[in-house]
Amino acid sequence: QVQLVESGGGLVQAGGSLRLSCAASGRTFSSYAMGWFRQAPGKEREFVATINRNGDYTYYADPVKGRFTISRDNAKNTVYLQMNSLKPDDTAVYYCAAAVAVHTTTRNYGYWGQGTQVTVSS
């Protein structure tokens, strides 16, 4: 059982950067692989990035490779998504999620945050 709360979203111009944070409750944060997903209006929720329990493995969706970095600080019960070189197509609600292991599909994540809006303007 884990509760997740995202923060750090906002409005940024194309080419800019944002860092999203996801704070987790409970003592078992380090037991979960974590993922970031995003959902634009009228579209399906899509995978962005995932990180394993101890943070030594990461995997990214093709559209964000080289621009986004997922990381975690288990001592702070927090996972991050550093987003650089943002594009208008990155505009979406971003969600963090927890799973038993790294996955790229929403169905494998059992816990979700409320989401934080990221808007990238031209």
Salt bridges, closest charged atoms under 4 A:
GLU46 OE2 - ARG38 NE 2.71
ASP62 OD1 - LYS65 NZ 2.89
ASP90 OD1 - ARG38 NH1 2.85
ASP90 OD2 - ARG67 NH1 2.73
